[in-house]
Amino acid sequence: MKIEILTPEESVYEGDIKSLKVPGKKGAFQVLKDHAAIVSTLVEGKVSVTDMKGGVSDFLIEGGVMEVHQNTLVLLAESVKSE
């Protein structure tokens, strides 16, 4: 899957990943390859990105939205900090 994590000011993370865990408005959830297409509102919390080599990058977001469509993920956050 391909992901791009953006804020209004910059692109924070971009690349190929195995999985993504996000804090959804109705609870945390994970996105894996071939996930159904969705648009979800995100709340303040931790985002965990697992890259193709198994490395994990954690970020703290202050809310936003995410779209998943055909193994492409776009996460738009109000602000992002590396953990």
N, C-alpha and C positions, 0 to 999 in steps of 0.2 A: 504494500500500500504506500501511497505517497501522502505526505502531510506538509502543511504549511501553517505555522502558528504566527499570527499577526496581531499587532496593536495598532492604534491610530498613528503611531510614530515610526514603527519599524517592523521588519520581518525578524522574528525571534528564533525560529527553528524551521528548517526545511530539509526533507530527505525521505528515504525509504524506511519504513518501519514494519515491525511484526505486530505490535499491538499498542493501544492507547487506552488509558484509564482516565476518566474525567468526572468532575462533580456536577452531575445533572441536577436540574431544579427538583426533580422527583426522586433523586437518589443517584449515587455513583453508579457508573456502568463502564463496561469495557467494549472496545471496538476491535474486532479481528478481521482478517481477510474475508471478503465477500459478505460483509455486513449489509443488511438491508439499508436502502437509502433513507436517511432521516435528517431532520433539522431539529436541534435541541438547544434549549436555553441552559446556560451554565451558571453556577453560583460560585461564590468565593471558595477556594479550596485548592487541593493539589492535583496537578496533571502529571501523569507518569507516562513517558514515551519509552517503549522498548524497541531499540534499533535492530537491524537485521543480524548483528553479531551477538545479540543478547544484552548489550549494554543498556542501562536505564538512565534516563535524564528526567529529573523532577523539576517542575515549575510550580510556582504559586500564582494563581490568577485571582482577579477581583471580579469575576463574572464575565459573561459574554455569550456568544452563540457558536454553534458548531454545525457544519454540514458534512454529511457522508454521502458520496455518490460514486458508484463504480470504482471502489477502492481508492478514491481520492478524498482526503479529509482536509477541510479548511476550518481552523479555529480562530475566531476573532475575539480577542479579549480586551477589556478596558485597560488592564495593565498586567504585565508578566514579570516575575522575578525568578531567577534561578535559585534553586534550593541547595 
